Amino acid sequence: MNNKLAITRKNVIPLKLKPSFDSEVADESLYGMVLELVEAIDDGWYRVKAHYDYEGYVHESNILIDSYRAIEWQENADCCISGRIVDVLAEPKYASYQLETLTMGAFIHMTGREEERWCEVELIDKRRGWIRKEVFRKIPCFDLKRDEETVRKSIIDTAFAYMGTQYRWGGKSPMGIDCSGFVSMAYMLNGIIIYRDANLKEEYMKSISLEHIKPADLMFFPGHVAMFIGEGNYIHSTGREGRVLINSINPGSDDYREDLHKMINGVGTVFGR
């Protein structure tokens, strides 16, 4: 393949387990995420790898296949949408029209041009539009040793932004999110890549004991993962209630889930590696 890279050009696209529209969803890719084209399949399908090493199949209708633009985009798109759902408007005013509608986690290129509380954004196709200052953030580059407490708080704050989001198998946006999509996005939006699955992978996280867990560390269960937030509580996207919510490992709490408490099989942290 001449073009080895592509950019997700739609708001949210599925990464399928198989190269078929009716295949199960393995993951999602959000607007502006760059994908490596691993293999071309029949009928416009590609096997791709995300920047966090997850693989799946995408259709050419959902991506811009252009390695030059993808490299340029990676260099310039150092901000992400922090509002849950954000319209990119043609002019710096609400009485305009939408060029795109993006979800939290979408990668964007800010031009640096501002008008009052509006900031100009360049889209993948090089159209330019406007968003409010408060709905995006620069992706941070934290020092996990020096900034540990700041990072832990920022990860938890990001996680709480998804509170109440419906559960969606393979999802990773405010439109719907699963357990591993939820925790991996809370970390990714803070510039930290972890494994996008409910498994504790030592190359991404260090295994620790439950007694040493701190806020923003992850709790693993068979086929599930949650984020510890302190005082015995954790936030997670659960299929049982169908949304992101808080539960507890404290038996006396109204939010206690005995089933999960008994099944904890790992605790992971990105700190102190």
Secondary structure, DSSP 8 states (H G I E B T S, - for coil): ----EEEE-SSEEEEESSSSTTS-EEEEEETT-EEEEEEE-GGGEEEEEETTS-EEEEEGGGEEE-HHHHHHHHHH--EEE-SSEEEEESSSSSSS-EEEEEETT-EEEEEEEEETTEEEEE-TTS-EEEEEGGGEEE-----TTTTHHHHHHHHHHHHHTTTT-BB-TT-EETTEE-HHHHHHHHHHTTT----SSSS--TTT-EEE-GGG--TT-EEEETTEEEEEEETTEEEEEETTTTEEEEEES-TTSTTB-HHHHHH--EEEESTT-
